[in-house]
Amino acid sequence: MSSGYRIYRHNGWYHVYFNHCNSHPDGLGQWAIAEIPKDPQLYQVWLSNVRLKLDRNLEKLRELYKEPRDTYGDRSFRFYITRTQPTKSTRIQWVWELDCDREILHVDCRPFFRLANVPRGELFLSSISVDHFGHRACSKNLPPEYRYKWKVGMTPPCASSVEKYNQLVPKVNVMSARKLLGLPDRTGNCEQVRSALYQVLVGTAMRTWAVAHDIPLLEQVSTPADIPDRLIELGRAMLYIALHPMIFCKYEYHLRQPVTCSQDRFQWVHPEVCVQFQTHLEDGDTLKACIASLVAKIGDSPKPEVKRRTFAIFFSFTHLSIAQINVHRDGSVDTRHTPALPFLPSFFATTSSTPGISALVALSMALDNSHILPSQSNSTVIAGPPLPVEIWHRIASYVSSCSDLKTLAVLSPQSRSAAQSVLRYPHIAGHRLLRPLSEAVDPCWVSPRWCRALQEDYHPQDGVQELYSRAFVASQDDQSGLSIQVAPGDPPLRPLSRSWSERSSSVAWLVKEGQFDLIPVDGIHTLGWSVKYGISRM
C-alpha cells in the first residue's frame, strides 16, 4: 500500500488531495493524467475549466477564515490548500502535481512532462526513472517532445560592460586554470587526494534535496538576486570547503559564518578570493560583463602600496570561471581568466570529476592558507641554526593532529612551511588521507536499510554509489595501514542533534565511525548536508 498526493498548482497555490493507497505510477499516476485531453483544443478548454474550479475552491475556503493565511484547511485532512509545495516523506511515497501555472507535470516535486503532451500507457510508465544520484527523474530515453520546457530567457548583459571587457582583456588572457595559476600540468599527490575527496563531497551534496529540487529551478532564474538563499548557502559552502584546508576534526558545523552576501550575490570566501554568484555563465557575453564589472569594482578601491593579487570566482552552480586580477601600485589593473567550466556533474553523470571541480582544487593549491596558523613570536622560535625544511617535512609527516601541526608551525619559518604543506592534505577525525583507493565501498554501509524507516526527511534512492562514496588510505601519527570510507551522512539518531560524536562501530569491519555536518539543519536548511566516515584496518 502506497499513499501519495494528487496536487493542482494555480496562481502559486497548491491544492492538495491525499490518496491513501495505490499511488504509484500505474495507479494514482495514470489516474492523474487520465483527465488531461490529448487534443490540443480540448486541452485548452480543460485547462481553463480547471483553473476556474481551483479559483472557486480557494474562495470557498477563504470564506471560512477571518484572516489571510498561507494554508487553508489542515494538512491531516484529505484536502487542503497551501502556498508551500508538499514533498515526499515516509507517509507520502508519491507526489503527482499538475502545474497549471507553468503547464508541467511534476513527479515527486521534480519537473517531468509538458502538461499539453504527457506520454501515455507504457511510455508513461517507462519514463519515470531514477537518476544516478538516486532522485526521481525522467528517463534519458524519453523523446524530447514530451519533456518539460520552462527555461526562461536570460537578461541580456549591458553592452557597455561587454565593451569595457573587450578593452581590458585581450583574447590571449583567456587560458586554462593551471596556466593561470602557474601550476605544472602534472598534478601532485596532495592535489589528487584533495580532488578525490572533494569529488565525493560534491557527490554527497548532489544527494541533498536542495540540489535535487533547486538546481532545475535555476533554469527559470534570470538574475542573481532570484537564486534561492539556500542554494547560495550551499554554493558558498562548496567553495569554502574547496579553498580552505579540508580539516574535519570536529563533529559539528564547519562553516560558522552566516550568509553575508549583498543583494547582487557578491561575497568573500577566502582572504584572497571573492565570489560572484551569477546565472547563464555559459553565455560568453554574460561572463565578459561579470568580469568587467568586478574589475571596475576592484579598480575603484584605494591604490595598494604593493602589487595586490585577487582571485575571483564567477559561479552559477552548473559552471564556474576563475579570474586573477592584479592591481598595481599605479592603480592599473590587469586581468586573465578561464573560460566557463562545467562544475556540478549532471544528474546522469558517469564520473564525479568535472573541469570546474579540477580548476577549483587547483586554485586551492595556489592559495596561501597561513592565516589558519598561529603567529610566530621570539619566545616560541627555536634558537640556533635552523634545521633544513626537508627535516621539518619529515617530522610533520608523522604528526596527524591538526593542533599539534599548528604548534609545530610556530617553532621556525621552516617548520611553518612544513606544517602548512602537510595541512594541505585532507584530515578527517585526526587521520590524514594519503591516497584514494579504487575498491568500492560496501553499499550496505553507504545506504543502510534502516534509513528508510527512521526518518521523515527526504532520502533519495540508491544511485551509482561510486559517484558519492570512496575509500582512502589514511594514517594517524605513526599508525599506518588504515583506511577511511566516506559517504553521505545518515539521518540523526536523535531528533535534536544532526551531529554524531565518534563512536565504536557496530559494523564488523569498521573500527570507528562518525559523522559531521557541512551545513546544519536550521534556518533556511531543513535537511542539511552531512557526511559520514568509517575507519578500518587494511
One Martini backbone bead per residue (centre of mass of N, CA, C, O) as a GRO file, in nm:
protein
  538
    1MET     BB    1   0.093   0.037   0.026
    2SER     BB    2   0.055   0.371  -0.131
    3SER     BB    3   0.091   0.692  -0.062
    4GLY     BB    4  -0.042   1.025  -0.171
    5TYR     BB    5  -0.040   1.299  -0.409
    6ARG     BB    6  -0.278   1.525  -0.555
    7ILE     BB    7  -0.189   1.814  -0.755
    8TYR     BB    8  -0.273   2.164  -0.785
    9ARG     BB    9  -0.146   2.443  -0.964
   10HIS     BB   10  -0.244   2.795  -0.882
   11ASN     BB   11  -0.119   3.095  -0.829
   12GLY     BB   12   0.080   2.944  -0.608
   13TRP     BB   13  -0.127   2.720  -0.539
   14TYR     BB   14  -0.187   2.417  -0.344
   15HIS     BB   15  -0.395   2.148  -0.432
   16VAL     BB   16  -0.458   1.892  -0.192
   17TYR     BB   17  -0.474   1.531  -0.237
   18PHE     BB   18  -0.534   1.251  -0.060
   19ASN     BB   19  -0.383   0.919  -0.099
   20HIS     BB   20  -0.385   0.600   0.064
   21CYS     BB   21  -0.350   0.436  -0.219
   22ASN     BB   22  -0.218   0.355  -0.513
   23SER     BB   23   0.033   0.589  -0.601
   24HIS     BB   24   0.155   0.483  -0.831
   25PRO     BB   25   0.189   0.502  -1.167
   26ASP     BB   26  -0.043   0.267  -1.215
   27GLY     BB   27  -0.233   0.457  -1.054
   28LEU     BB   28  -0.233   0.770  -0.974
   29GLY     BB   29  -0.079   0.850  -1.227
   30GLN     BB   30  -0.294   0.763  -1.440
   31TRP     BB   31  -0.525   0.927  -1.311
   32ALA     BB   32  -0.401   1.216  -1.335
   33ILE     BB   33  -0.379   1.200  -1.669
   34ALA     BB   34  -0.669   1.117  -1.772
   35GLU     BB   35  -0.798   1.421  -1.781
   36ILE     BB   36  -0.603   1.482  -2.012
   37PRO     BB   37  -0.618   1.595  -2.312
   38LYS     BB   38  -0.493   1.536  -2.636
   39ASP     BB   39  -0.633   1.760  -2.758
   40PRO     BB   40  -0.547   2.087  -2.792
   41GLN     BB   41  -0.829   2.222  -2.765
   42LEU     BB   42  -0.932   2.058  -2.520
   43TYR     BB   43  -0.702   2.140  -2.334
   44GLN     BB   44  -0.772   2.442  -2.306
   45VAL     BB   45  -1.049   2.397  -2.183
   46TRP     BB   46  -0.960   2.231  -1.941
   47LEU     BB   47  -0.764   2.442  -1.818
   48SER     BB   48  -0.976   2.662  -1.769
   49ASN     BB   49  -1.163   2.494  -1.584
   50VAL     BB   50  -0.958   2.426  -1.365
   51ARG     BB   51  -0.894   2.717  -1.281
   52LEU     BB   52  -1.182   2.790  -1.194
   53LYS     BB   53  -1.211   2.572  -0.979
   54LEU     BB   54  -0.969   2.662  -0.803
   55ASP     BB   55  -1.076   2.942  -0.738
   56ARG     BB   56  -1.334   2.848  -0.592
   57ASN     BB   57  -1.200   2.679  -0.369
   58LEU     BB   58  -1.044   2.914  -0.241
   59GLU     BB   59  -1.285   3.097  -0.171
   60LYS     BB   60  -1.432   2.901   0.018
   61LEU     BB   61  -1.201   2.881   0.229
   62ARG     BB   62  -1.174   3.188   0.292
   63GLU     BB   63  -1.460   3.216   0.427
   64LEU     BB   64  -1.364   3.045   0.695
   65TYR     BB   65  -1.161   3.289   0.728
   66LYS     BB   66  -1.063   3.599   0.857
   67GLU     BB   67  -0.762   3.553   0.772
   68PRO     BB   68  -0.492   3.549   0.608
   69ARG     BB   69  -0.316   3.261   0.464
   70ASP     BB   70  -0.101   2.981   0.367
   71THR     BB   71  -0.327   2.782   0.500
   72TYR     BB   72  -0.609   2.583   0.401
   73GLY     BB   73  -0.660   2.389   0.631
   74ASP     BB   74  -0.552   2.056   0.697
   75ARG     BB   75  -0.288   1.831   0.656
   76SER     BB   76  -0.475   1.582   0.766
   77PHE     BB   77  -0.647   1.614   0.538
   78ARG     BB   78  -0.772   1.531   0.220
   79PHE     BB   79  -0.792   1.859   0.200
   80TYR     BB   80  -0.578   2.133   0.084
   81ILE     BB   81  -0.433   2.472   0.095
   82THR     BB   82  -0.109   2.595  -0.029
   83ARG     BB   83   0.215   2.762  -0.062
   84THR     BB   84   0.350   2.488  -0.008
   85GLN     BB   85   0.530   2.242  -0.133
   86PRO     BB   86   0.477   1.926  -0.135
   87THR     BB   87   0.638   1.631  -0.005
   88LYS     BB   88   0.811   1.377   0.069
   89SER     BB   89   0.775   1.081   0.282
   90THR     BB   90   0.695   0.818   0.477
   91ARG     BB   91   0.384   0.881   0.412
   92ILE     BB   92   0.485   0.992   0.122
   93GLN     BB   93   0.567   0.834  -0.189
   94TRP     BB   94   0.380   1.019  -0.382
   95VAL     BB   95   0.393   1.300  -0.631
   96TRP     BB   96   0.125   1.463  -0.812
   97GLU     BB   97   0.171   1.748  -1.036
   98LEU     BB   98  -0.046   1.997  -1.169
   99ASP     BB   99   0.084   2.265  -1.351
  100CYS     BB  100  -0.103   2.555  -1.441
  101ASP     BB  101   0.121   2.774  -1.474
  102ARG     BB  102   0.356   2.591  -1.649
  103GLU     BB  103   0.259   2.329  -1.780
  104ILE     BB  104   0.338   2.083  -1.567
  105LEU     BB  105   0.457   1.762  -1.476
  106HIS     BB  106   0.509   1.647  -1.153
  107VAL     BB  107   0.749   1.428  -0.983
  108ASP     BB  108   0.838   1.461  -0.680
  109CYS     BB  109   0.895   1.782  -0.743
  110ARG     BB  110   0.977   1.717  -1.045
  111PRO     BB  111   1.024   1.787  -1.360
  112PHE     BB  112   0.888   1.632  -1.667
  113PHE     BB  113   0.616   1.723  -1.829
  114ARG     BB  114   0.408   1.818  -2.059
  115LEU     BB  115   0.079   1.883  -2.021
  116ALA     BB  116   0.005   1.880  -2.343
  117ASN     BB  117   0.229   1.608  -2.361
  118VAL     BB  118   0.164   1.331  -2.230
  119PRO     BB  119   0.250   1.035  -2.182
  120ARG     BB  120   0.139   0.701  -2.254
  121GLY     BB  121   0.131   0.427  -2.092
  122GLU     BB  122   0.428   0.271  -2.123
  123LEU     BB  123   0.582   0.537  -2.164
  124PHE     BB  124   0.509   0.658  -1.891
  125LEU     BB  125   0.626   0.433  -1.708
  126SER     BB  126   0.926   0.432  -1.839
  127SER     BB  127   0.986   0.750  -1.768
  128ILE     BB  128   1.004   0.663  -1.466
  129SER     BB  129   1.290   0.733  -1.283
  130VAL     BB  130   1.645   0.721  -1.190
  131ASP     BB  131   1.913   0.868  -1.105
  132HIS     BB  132   2.260   0.858  -1.011
  133PHE     BB  133   2.156   1.002  -0.714
  134GLY     BB  134   1.840   0.891  -0.649
  135HIS     BB  135   1.642   1.055  -0.813
  136ARG     BB  136   1.372   1.150  -0.945
  137ALA     BB  137   1.340   1.080  -1.305
  138CYS     BB  138   1.373   1.125  -1.629
  139SER     BB  139   1.421   0.954  -1.887
  140LYS     BB  140   1.664   0.954  -2.135
  141ASN     BB  141   1.460   0.812  -2.364
  142LEU     BB  142   1.280   1.043  -2.389
  143PRO     BB  143   1.121   1.223  -2.593
  144PRO     BB  144   1.137   1.570  -2.630
  145GLU     BB  145   0.823   1.637  -2.672
  146TYR     BB  146   0.759   1.558  -2.352
  147ARG     BB  147   0.926   1.758  -2.228
  148TYR     BB  148   0.993   2.003  -2.042
  149LYS     BB  149   0.938   2.376  -2.068
  150TRP     BB  150   1.107   2.660  -1.868
  151LYS     BB  151   1.316   2.825  -1.995
  152VAL     BB  152   1.444   3.130  -1.958
  153GLY     BB  153   1.541   3.421  -2.054
  154MET     BB  154   1.800   3.612  -2.044
  155THR     BB  155   1.956   3.886  -1.936
  156PRO     BB  156   2.103   4.111  -2.102
  157PRO     BB  157   2.392   4.238  -2.117
  158CYS     BB  158   2.576   4.504  -2.093
  159ALA     BB  159   2.727   4.659  -2.350
  160SER     BB  160   2.940   4.830  -2.194
  161SER     BB  161   3.069   4.590  -2.043
  162VAL     BB  162   3.166   4.437  -2.291
  163GLU     BB  163   3.346   4.669  -2.394
  164LYS     BB  164   3.530   4.683  -2.146
  165TYR     BB  165   3.640   4.401  -2.177
  166ASN     BB  166   3.769   4.440  -2.461
  167GLN     BB  167   3.975   4.654  -2.338
  168LEU     BB  168   4.103   4.477  -2.098
  169VAL     BB  169   4.078   4.178  -2.250
  170PRO     BB  170   4.250   3.993  -2.418
  171LYS     BB  171   4.238   3.688  -2.566
  172VAL     BB  172   4.514   3.578  -2.438
  173ASN     BB  173   4.374   3.585  -2.127
  174VAL     BB  174   4.255   3.312  -2.205
  175MET     BB  175   4.279   3.024  -1.987
  176SER     BB  176   4.386   2.791  -1.811
  177ALA     BB  177   4.406   2.717  -1.484
  178ARG     BB  178   4.707   2.627  -1.462
  179LYS     BB  179   4.825   2.869  -1.611
  180LEU     BB  180   4.707   3.092  -1.432
  181LEU     BB  181   4.846   2.958  -1.157
  182GLY     BB  182   5.133   2.824  -1.222
  183LEU     BB  183   5.096   2.517  -1.287
  184PRO     BB  184   5.156   2.215  -1.349
  185ASP     BB  185   5.025   1.965  -1.539
  186ARG     BB  186   5.104   1.789  -1.308
  187THR     BB  187   4.973   1.627  -1.045
  188GLY     BB  188   4.987   1.586  -0.723
  189ASN     BB  189   4.910   1.402  -0.451
  190CYS     BB  190   4.756   1.611  -0.287
  191GLU     BB  191   4.563   1.702  -0.515
  192GLN     BB  192   4.438   1.423  -0.564
  193VAL     BB  193   4.312   1.390  -0.285
  194ARG     BB  194   4.142   1.646  -0.280
  195SER     BB  195   3.981   1.582  -0.536
  196ALA     BB  196   3.857   1.312  -0.445
  197LEU     BB  197   3.709   1.423  -0.194
  198TYR     BB  198   3.552   1.653  -0.333
  199GLN     BB  199   3.387   1.474  -0.518
  200VAL     BB  200   3.235   1.337  -0.287
  201LEU     BB  201   3.112   1.592  -0.160
  202VAL     BB  202   2.954   1.671  -0.411
  203GLY     BB  203   2.795   1.406  -0.426
  204THR     BB  204   2.649   1.447  -0.154
  205ALA     BB  205   2.511   1.711  -0.245
  206MET     BB  206   2.349   1.574  -0.483
  207ARG     BB  207   2.160   1.422  -0.259
  208THR     BB  208   2.017   1.669  -0.197
  209TRP     BB  209   1.733   1.861  -0.203
  210ALA     BB  210   1.849   2.131  -0.299
  211VAL     BB  211   1.954   2.012  -0.568
  212ALA     BB  212   1.713   1.846  -0.679
  213HIS     BB  213   1.512   2.103  -0.673
  214ASP     BB  214   1.685   2.381  -0.748
  215ILE     BB  215   1.850   2.340  -1.008
  216PRO     BB  216   1.609   2.336  -1.211
  217LEU     BB  217   1.516   2.634  -1.127
  218LEU     BB  218   1.752   2.794  -1.270
  219GLU     BB  219   1.606   2.805  -1.551
  220GLN     BB  220   1.412   3.054  -1.418
  221VAL     BB  221   1.666   3.230  -1.380
  222SER     BB  222   1.789   3.573  -1.459
  223THR     BB  223   1.904   3.656  -1.171
  224PRO     BB  224   2.087   3.653  -0.883
  225ALA     BB  225   1.852   3.744  -0.685
  226ASP     BB  226   1.677   3.466  -0.761
  227ILE     BB  227   1.846   3.295  -0.597
  228PRO     BB  228   1.828   3.084  -0.365
  229ASP     BB  229   1.946   3.092  -0.045
  230ARG     BB  230   2.017   2.785  -0.012
  231LEU     BB  231   2.206   2.786  -0.260
  232ILE     BB  232   2.405   2.995  -0.166
  233GLU     BB  233   2.494   2.837   0.084
  234LEU     BB  234   2.589   2.586  -0.069
  235GLY     BB  235   2.795   2.726  -0.255
  236ARG     BB  236   2.969   2.846  -0.032
  237ALA     BB  237   3.045   2.575   0.093
  238MET     BB  238   3.184   2.452  -0.152
  239LEU     BB  239   3.406   2.671  -0.175
  240TYR     BB  240   3.521   2.670   0.110
  241ILE     BB  241   3.615   2.375   0.117
  242ALA     BB  242   3.812   2.390  -0.128
  243LEU     BB  243   4.002   2.646  -0.024
  244HIS     BB  244   4.038   2.512   0.239
  245PRO     BB  245   4.124   2.325   0.475
  246MET     BB  246   4.052   1.973   0.509
  247ILE     BB  247   3.923   1.989   0.832
  248PHE     BB  248   3.763   1.710   1.012
  249CYS     BB  249   3.758   1.719   1.371
  250LYS     BB  250   3.461   1.799   1.402
  251TYR     BB  251   3.112   1.731   1.501
  252GLU     BB  252   3.031   1.992   1.314
  253TYR     BB  253   2.991   2.292   1.204
  254HIS     BB  254   3.224   2.441   0.963
  255LEU     BB  255   3.031   2.703   0.887
  256ARG     BB  256   2.977   2.980   1.080
  257GLN     BB  257   2.914   3.169   0.874
  258PRO     BB  258   2.698   3.361   0.750
  259VAL     BB  259   2.503   3.497   0.517
  260THR     BB  260   2.711   3.768   0.350
  261CYS     BB  261   2.549   3.885   0.099
  262SER     BB  262   2.458   4.063  -0.141
  263GLN     BB  263   2.214   4.123  -0.367
  264ASP     BB  264   2.443   4.056  -0.601
  265ARG     BB  265   2.608   3.805  -0.491
  266PHE     BB  266   2.857   3.912  -0.307
  267GLN     BB  267   3.170   3.761  -0.181
  268TRP     BB  268   3.384   3.626   0.070
  269VAL     BB  269   3.585   3.302   0.103
  270HIS     BB  270   3.869   3.446   0.109
  271PRO     BB  271   4.133   3.655   0.141
  272GLU     BB  272   4.180   3.604  -0.198
  273VAL     BB  273   3.858   3.538  -0.241
  274CYS     BB  274   3.595   3.594  -0.461
  275VAL     BB  275   3.231   3.589  -0.520
  276GLN     BB  276   3.007   3.553  -0.807
  277PHE     BB  277   2.689   3.516  -0.847
  278GLN     BB  278   2.537   3.353  -1.135
  279THR     BB  279   2.396   3.348  -1.459
  280HIS     BB  280   2.471   3.222  -1.760
  281LEU     BB  281   2.789   3.154  -1.809
  282GLU     BB  282   2.780   3.012  -2.093
  283ASP     BB  283   2.764   3.301  -2.172
  284GLY     BB  284   2.998   3.508  -2.292
  285ASP     BB  285   2.881   3.797  -2.223
  286THR     BB  286   2.822   3.749  -1.925
  287LEU     BB  287   3.115   3.701  -1.838
  288LYS     BB  288   3.228   3.970  -1.937
  289ALA     BB  289   3.050   4.154  -1.760
  290CYS     BB  290   3.143   4.045  -1.486
  291ILE     BB  291   3.443   4.113  -1.511
  292ALA     BB  292   3.418   4.419  -1.564
  293SER     BB  293   3.268   4.486  -1.299
  294LEU     BB  294   3.487   4.379  -1.099
  295VAL     BB  295   3.727   4.546  -1.196
  296ALA     BB  296   3.596   4.819  -1.129
  297LYS     BB  297   3.561   4.767  -0.825
  298ILE     BB  298   3.866   4.719  -0.763
  299GLY     BB  299   3.979   4.983  -0.900
  300ASP     BB  300   3.818   5.181  -0.686
  301SER     BB  301   4.005   5.113  -0.486
  302PRO     BB  302   4.259   5.159  -0.307
  303LYS     BB  303   4.579   5.198  -0.349
  304PRO     BB  304   4.842   5.005  -0.331
  305GLU     BB  305   5.167   4.961  -0.212
  306VAL     BB  306   5.134   4.688  -0.348
  307LYS     BB  307   5.090   4.428  -0.518
  308ARG     BB  308   4.762   4.295  -0.589
  309ARG     BB  309   4.599   3.981  -0.538
  310THR     BB  310   4.300   3.852  -0.706
  311PHE     BB  311   4.044   3.621  -0.677
  312ALA     BB  312   3.779   3.512  -0.899
  313ILE     BB  313   3.445   3.374  -0.876
  314PHE     BB  314   3.224   3.249  -1.115
  315PHE     BB  315   2.889   3.134  -1.012
  316SER     BB  316   2.624   2.878  -1.132
  317PHE     BB  317   2.692   2.562  -1.062
  318THR     BB  318   2.724   2.458  -1.360
  319HIS     BB  319   2.938   2.697  -1.352
  320LEU     BB  320   3.282   2.826  -1.388
  321SER     BB  321   3.511   3.108  -1.318
  322ILE     BB  322   3.855   3.212  -1.319
  323ALA     BB  323   4.014   3.504  -1.180
  324GLN     BB  324   4.295   3.731  -1.223
  325ILE     BB  325   4.363   4.025  -1.022
  326ASN     BB  326   4.586   4.297  -1.080
  327VAL     BB  327   4.707   4.551  -0.862
  328HIS     BB  328   4.884   4.832  -0.896
  329ARG     BB  329   5.043   5.109  -0.774
  330ASP     BB  330   4.913   5.292  -1.020
  331GLY     BB  331   4.612   5.137  -1.059
  332SER     BB  332   4.648   4.920  -1.244
  333VAL     BB  333   4.485   4.657  -1.443
  334ASP     BB  334   4.510   4.301  -1.463
  335THR     BB  335   4.362   4.027  -1.663
  336ARG     BB  336   4.267   3.678  -1.609
  337HIS     BB  337   4.097   3.380  -1.750
  338THR     BB  338   3.866   3.147  -1.767
  339PRO     BB  339   3.650   2.966  -1.884
  340ALA     BB  340   3.358   2.817  -1.877
  341LEU     BB  341   3.311   2.558  -1.637
  342PRO     BB  342   3.207   2.270  -1.551
  343PHE     BB  343   3.081   2.158  -1.236
  344LEU     BB  344   2.836   2.010  -1.199
  345PRO     BB  345   2.718   1.722  -1.229
  346SER     BB  346   2.516   1.535  -1.373
  347PHE     BB  347   2.248   1.327  -1.294
  348PHE     BB  348   2.390   1.122  -1.536
  349ALA     BB  349   2.660   1.066  -1.442
  350THR     BB  350   2.981   0.865  -1.458
  351THR     BB  351   3.138   1.107  -1.321
  352SER     BB  352   3.271   1.332  -1.065
  353SER     BB  353   3.436   1.472  -1.274
  354THR     BB  354   3.531   1.816  -1.342
  355PRO     BB  355   3.667   2.103  -1.457
  356GLY     BB  356   3.574   2.280  -1.214
  357ILE     BB  357   3.685   2.108  -0.985
  358SER     BB  358   3.980   2.109  -1.075
  359ALA     BB  359   4.016   2.420  -1.067
  360LEU     BB  360   3.947   2.462  -0.765
  361VAL     BB  361   4.173   2.282  -0.650
  362ALA     BB  362   4.403   2.433  -0.785
  363LEU     BB  363   4.353   2.698  -0.634
  364SER     BB  364   4.412   2.584  -0.347
  365MET     BB  365   4.724   2.536  -0.418
  366ALA     BB  366   4.779   2.867  -0.460
  367LEU     BB  367   4.715   2.928  -0.173
  368ASP     BB  368   4.735   3.109   0.132
  369ASN     BB  369   4.693   2.937   0.466
  370SER     BB  370   4.838   3.093   0.715
  371HIS     BB  371   4.583   3.207   0.878
  372ILE     BB  372   4.547   2.927   1.052
  373LEU     BB  373   4.804   3.006   1.188
  374PRO     BB  374   5.001   3.086   1.424
  375SER     BB  375   5.191   3.321   1.543
  376GLN     BB  376   5.505   3.432   1.566
  377SER     BB  377   5.765   3.437   1.820
  378ASN     BB  378   6.051   3.476   2.002
  379SER     BB  379   5.958   3.259   2.227
  380THR     BB  380   5.908   3.011   2.003
  381VAL     BB  381   6.161   3.026   1.858
  382ILE     BB  382   6.424   2.852   1.766
  383ALA     BB  383   6.737   2.843   1.854
  384GLY     BB  384   6.965   2.860   1.618
  385PRO     BB  385   7.018   2.662   1.377
  386PRO     BB  386   6.850   2.577   1.111
  387LEU     BB  387   6.655   2.349   0.989
  388PRO     BB  388   6.578   2.178   0.742
  389VAL     BB  389   6.285   2.148   0.569
  390GLU     BB  390   6.298   1.837   0.525
  391ILE     BB  391   6.292   1.762   0.825
  392TRP     BB  392   6.020   1.893   0.890
  393HIS     BB  393   5.862   1.720   0.693
  394ARG     BB  394   5.923   1.453   0.834
  395ILE     BB  395   5.797   1.528   1.102
  396ALA     BB  396   5.508   1.611   0.998
  397SER     BB  397   5.434   1.322   0.878
  398TYR     BB  398   5.388   1.212   1.198
  399VAL     BB  399   5.157   1.434   1.212
  400SER     BB  400   4.789   1.451   1.258
  401SER     BB  401   4.743   1.671   1.444
  402CYS     BB  402   4.637   1.988   1.406
  403SER     BB  403   4.737   2.117   1.671
  404ASP     BB  404   5.031   2.015   1.644
  405LEU     BB  405   5.091   2.154   1.372
  406LYS     BB  406   5.049   2.442   1.481
  407THR     BB  407   5.277   2.423   1.688
  408LEU     BB  408   5.503   2.362   1.483
  409ALA     BB  409   5.478   2.642   1.321
  410VAL     BB  410   5.626   2.829   1.561
  411LEU     BB  411   5.938   2.740   1.563
  412SER     BB  412   5.974   2.804   1.243
  413PRO     BB  413   5.980   2.880   0.919
  414GLN     BB  414   6.025   2.582   0.830
  415SER     BB  415   5.795   2.453   0.999
  416ARG     BB  416   5.570   2.621   0.876
  417SER     BB  417   5.596   2.513   0.590
  418ALA     BB  418   5.549   2.212   0.663
  419ALA     BB  419   5.269   2.240   0.797
  420GLN     BB  420   5.125   2.370   0.555
  421SER     BB  421   5.171   2.133   0.362
  422VAL     BB  422   5.027   1.909   0.531
  423LEU     BB  423   4.745   2.071   0.557
  424ARG     BB  424   4.657   2.010   0.259
  425TYR     BB  425   4.572   1.765   0.359
  426PRO     BB  426   4.332   1.570   0.440
  427HIS     BB  427   4.122   1.565   0.746
  428ILE     BB  428   3.986   1.294   0.953
  429ALA     BB  429   3.973   1.251   1.273
  430GLY     BB  430   4.305   1.269   1.272
  431HIS     BB  431   4.326   1.177   0.968
  432ARG     BB  432   4.531   1.122   0.697
  433LEU     BB  433   4.500   1.153   0.359
  434LEU     BB  434   4.693   0.984   0.097
  435ARG     BB  435   4.492   0.796  -0.086
  436PRO     BB  436   4.305   0.660  -0.319
  437LEU     BB  437   4.076   0.404  -0.378
  438SER     BB  438   3.931   0.159  -0.602
  439GLU     BB  439   3.755   0.042  -0.406
  440ALA     BB  440   3.453  -0.029  -0.310
  441VAL     BB  441   3.198   0.048  -0.111
  442ASP     BB  442   2.983  -0.069   0.101
  443PRO     BB  443   2.647  -0.043   0.032
  444CYS     BB  444   2.531  -0.106   0.324
  445TRP     BB  445   2.678   0.150   0.442
  446VAL     BB  446   2.595   0.383   0.256
  447SER     BB  447   2.276   0.243   0.247
  448PRO     BB  448   2.092   0.181   0.490
  449ARG     BB  449   1.781   0.048   0.557
  450TRP     BB  450   1.698   0.212   0.820
  451CYS     BB  451   1.658   0.492   0.685
  452ARG     BB  452   1.373   0.455   0.566
  453ALA     BB  453   1.219   0.428   0.863
  454LEU     BB  454   1.328   0.673   1.046
  455GLN     BB  455   1.260   0.912   0.852
  456GLU     BB  456   1.110   1.225   0.726
  457ASP     BB  457   1.305   1.280   0.533
  458TYR     BB  458   1.468   1.314   0.258
  459HIS     BB  459   1.542   1.006   0.061
  460PRO     BB  460   1.721   0.870  -0.156
  461GLN     BB  461   1.806   0.652  -0.367
  462ASP     BB  462   1.987   0.435  -0.524
  463GLY     BB  463   2.273   0.477  -0.703
  464VAL     BB  464   2.585   0.565  -0.804
  465GLN     BB  465   2.808   0.517  -0.552
  466GLU     BB  466   3.080   0.623  -0.685
  467LEU     BB  467   2.981   0.935  -0.678
  468TYR     BB  468   2.943   0.930  -0.321
  469SER     BB  469   3.193   0.725  -0.270
  470ARG     BB  470   3.499   0.648  -0.069
  471ALA     BB  471   3.832   0.531  -0.037
  472PHE     BB  472   4.116   0.570   0.198
  473VAL     BB  473   4.428   0.620   0.273
  474ALA     BB  474   4.557   0.624   0.615
  475SER     BB  475   4.679   0.825   0.897
  476GLN     BB  476   4.809   0.813   1.252
  477ASP     BB  477   5.077   0.927   1.297
  478ASP     BB  478   5.238   0.607   1.332
  479GLN     BB  479   4.989   0.500   1.187
  480SER     BB  480   4.915   0.242   0.962
  481GLY     BB  481   4.687   0.071   0.765
  482LEU     BB  482   4.452   0.270   0.691
  483SER     BB  483   4.097   0.336   0.640
  484ILE     BB  484   3.859   0.562   0.470
  485GLN     BB  485   3.519   0.606   0.459
  486VAL     BB  486   3.298   0.790   0.232
  487ALA     BB  487   2.965   0.937   0.285
  488PRO     BB  488   2.660   0.995   0.322
  489GLY     BB  489   2.465   1.094   0.557
  490ASP     BB  490   2.275   1.009   0.813
  491PRO     BB  491   2.032   1.011   1.001
  492PRO     BB  492   1.942   1.095   1.302
  493LEU     BB  493   1.921   0.943   1.621
  494ARG     BB  494   1.854   1.236   1.712
  495PRO     BB  495   1.635   1.503   1.671
  496LEU     BB  496   1.839   1.735   1.818
  497SER     BB  497   2.076   1.595   1.637
  498ARG     BB  498   2.316   1.584   1.358
  499SER     BB  499   2.561   1.508   1.542
  500TRP     BB  500   2.829   1.304   1.581
  501SER     BB  501   3.016   1.122   1.767
  502GLU     BB  502   3.260   0.926   1.808
  503ARG     BB  503   3.236   0.566   1.749
  504SER     BB  504   3.186   0.259   1.782
  505SER     BB  505   3.128   0.005   1.566
  506SER     BB  506   2.876  -0.228   1.439
  507VAL     BB  507   3.064  -0.281   1.214
  508ALA     BB  508   3.286  -0.527   1.171
  509TRP     BB  509   3.509  -0.364   0.973
  510LEU     BB  510   3.489  -0.136   1.186
  511VAL     BB  511   3.625   0.068   1.432
  512LYS     BB  512   3.508   0.350   1.335
  513GLU     BB  513   3.252   0.615   1.350
  514GLY     BB  514   3.112   0.910   1.179
  515GLN     BB  515   2.981   1.259   1.182
  516PHE     BB  516   2.935   1.557   0.972
  517ASP     BB  517   2.854   1.894   0.926
  518LEU     BB  518   2.831   2.129   0.659
  519ILE     BB  519   2.515   2.167   0.701
  520PRO     BB  520   2.278   2.258   0.896
  521VAL     BB  521   1.971   2.226   1.080
  522ASP     BB  522   1.865   2.544   0.982
  523GLY     BB  523   1.663   2.766   0.883
  524ILE     BB  524   1.678   2.719   0.540
  525HIS     BB  525   1.773   2.430   0.647
  526THR     BB  526   1.595   2.117   0.683
  527LEU     BB  527   1.835   1.892   0.595
  528GLY     BB  528   2.110   1.939   0.490
  529TRP     BB  529   2.480   1.851   0.513
  530SER     BB  530   2.624   1.529   0.532
  531VAL     BB  531   2.902   1.324   0.664
  532LYS     BB  532   3.047   1.003   0.659
  533TYR     BB  533   3.265   0.775   0.850
  534GLY     BB  534   3.505   0.497   0.821
  535ILE     BB  535   3.724   0.296   1.020
  536SER     BB  536   3.993   0.084   0.903
  537ARG     BB  537   4.170  -0.205   0.842
  538MET     BB  538   4.383  -0.340   0.585
   0.00000   0.00000   0.00000
